[in-house]
C-alpha cells in the first residue's frame, strides 16, 4: 500500500439514492364537484339540526300574541309571549289526576281554548279552583266567602245578576278564569268555568316588544293575604 493510497471506501452505487428523501406524492386537488357536494351536505345537516331543535322546542313552548285589552294593565294588546304547554300535564289514574309538575293555581295566567266555539285561544287569569265557590259582591270577588285581594287590577269586578255564572261552585276538572281588565273581558262570567283539558299552557315569558321583555306577572295570593294580615291592627 502506498502512502497516498485512497483509503475512502468505494461508494455504494445505491447510497446516493438512499440518501435522497423520497418526496411525498402530491394529493390531487379536490374537484369542484366534491366541494359542491360537501357544501350541500353541510347545509342539509344544518337544516336537519335546526328542524330538530325547533321540533323539540315546540314540544315545550308555544308562542302567543295577546289580542285585545282584556288583560290590562298587566298585558298589553299585541305583546308576544311564550307559553309553557307542559306546565299542567297530568295523568289520570283510577279517576284521580296526578300532576308531575304543579297543578293549576290561583293567580296563574293561562292560554286556553274557550268553550265558546272560537277558533282563537284566550288568555285569562285563574281565579277559582275545583270545588271552590266563586261569588261577587260590591265590586269584589269572594272565594268560599273570603275576599280575594287583587291589587293588580284597576277597576271593579262586576257580574250581571242575570248571569248563571256569577255565583258558582267550580266543578272538578275545571277552573274559573277572569281577565284583569274586568270591565272589558269575556271570561267565566260569560261562558262559565273552563275544562282543564282546554288549557293550552301557562303563560311564561314576554319577548316582544323589547321594552316589555320579562316574565309574565302571575299572582301569589298567599303572599297578599299574609301582607294584609300583618298590616291589620291586632285586637
Number of C-alpha atoms within 10 A of each C-alpha: 6 5 6 6 7 9 8 6 6 7 8 9 8 8 9 10 10 10 8 8 8 8 6 6 6 6 6 6 7 8 8 9 9 11 11 11 11 12 12 12 12 12 12 12 12 12 12 12 12 12 12 12 12 11 11 11 11 13 12 14 20 17 16 18 17 18 17 16 17 24 23 18 13 14 22 16 14 14 18 21 24 21 23 21 21 15 22 21 18 17 12 9 8 6 7 9 13 14 14 12 11 11 14 23 18 19 19 20 27 24 22 20 19 22 14 9 7 9 8 10 18 22 29 24 24 23 22 29 22 16 15 19 18 22 20 19 13 9 12 16 23 19 16 14 12 11 14 16 15 15 8 14 16 13 13 13 18 16 22 11 10 7 12 13 21 20 16 18 19 20 17 12 14 20 25 28 26 24 25 24 22 20 14 14 18 17 22 22 21 16 16 21 26 22 17 20 13 14 23 21 24 25 27 23 19 23 17 15 11 10 8 15 14 13 13 20 16 19 18 12 15 11 10 15 15 11 11 11 11 10 9 9 6 6 3
